[in-house]
Amino acid sequence: MRSLPLRLLALLALGSVVLSSTGCAAARAGYFLLNAERKYQSALDQGADDRAPYETTLAGAYLDKAKEEDGYSDFGVTEKLCKRSMEMSAKALTRSEDLSATQHPETFVPEERKKEPEKAPEPTPDLDLDLDDP
């Protein structure tokens, strides 16, 4: 008679482990989606879309694809795409901060950077010496 409550407790414990493990993937994916969205929005707020358009566009594309995969309940892919989106958002922020620290963002055009003037080549000395000529 006493083994029935122990079996029941064992089954309940096993059931709770199974149930918690199945919901964990969705919760993790939601956590990553939220963080990726925050990082992407932070990059946009800092003006990274003007100063680092490649990285910002790629971060947004990864985030959109992650949301799509989350809708299909493919949580592993969602997590990977969110990580890539966060990496690209961080790169966009870094590049944006680097460019804003060195230049004024409103005047930045990569093709129009001021180039340093080239130095005129120094004349090479005449090394042909004629020893027979006094």
N, C-alpha and C positions, 0 to 999 in steps of 0.2 A: 504494500500500500504506500509505503514511503517513497518508493522509486518513481511513482507517477509525478509528484511535484518536481523531482529532480529532472525528469525527462522533459516536463513542461518548461522548466526554466532553461534547460539546454536548447530546446526548440525556439523559445522566445529570444534567447541570446543569438542563436544562429540567424533567425529571421531578422533581427534588428541589424546584424552585420550585413546581410544581403541587401536589405532595404537602404541602408545608409550608403553602401558602395554604389548602388545604381543611381542615386541622386547626386552623387559627388561630382560626376563628370559635368552635369548640367550646371551645377553651382560654380565649378571652376571656370567653365566657359563664360558664364555670366560675369564672374569677377574679372577675367581677362578682357572681356568686351568693354566693361566699364572703364578699366584702366587705360585701354587703348584709345577709347573715345576721349578721355580726359587729356591724355598726352597730345593727341592730334589737335584737340581744341586749343590747348595751350600753345602749340606751335603756330596755329592760325592767329591767335590773339597777339602773339609776339611779332607778327608780320613776316613769318617764315615763307608764306606763299609768294611774296614778292622777291625775297632775297635768296630763297632756296626752293625754286619751283619744282625741280625734279624730285627731291626728297619728299616734299609736301604732297605732291601728286601721288607718288608711290605709296606713301603712308595712308592716304585716303582710299586708294584702290585696294590695298590689303584690308583695310577696315571694312569696306563695303563687301568684299568677298567673305570676310569672317562673319559678318551679319547674315549673309546668304547661307553659308554653311551651318550656322547656328539654327537657322530656320528649318534646315533639313535634319537637324539633330545629329550632325556629325561633329561632336564636341572636340575630338582630338585635333581635327583639321582647324577648327575654330581657334583653338588655343595657339596652334602654330602660326596661323595668320595674324592673330593679335600680337604675338611676340614680334613678328616681322614689322608690323605696323608701328609698334612702340619703338623699335630700333630706328626705323626711318624717321619717325617724329623727333627722336632724340638727335639724330644726325641733322635734321632740318633746323632744330633749335640751335645746335652748336654752330652750324655754318652761318645761320642768321646772326648770331651774336658775334661771331668772328668778323663778318662783313660790316656790321654796324659799328664795331669798335674801330675799324680801320678807315671807314669812309662814311660819308653821309648817305643814307639809303636812297634818298630822292635823286641823287646825282650819280648813282652807281650804274654804269654800263660796262660790262667786261671788255668790250672791244675798244673802249675809249680810255683805258687806263693810260696815265701819263708814263711814257717810256723815258728812261734816262737817256740823255744824249750820248751818242757813241763818241768815244774818244778818237781823235785822229791818230792814225798809226804813226809811230815814231820812225823817222827815217833810219834806214839801216846804214851803218858805216860801210864805206868802200874798202873792202878787204883785199882788193887786187893791188898789191904793191910791186912796183917794178924796181928791183934792187940794182939793175944796171944803170939806171938813170940817176945821175948825181944831183 
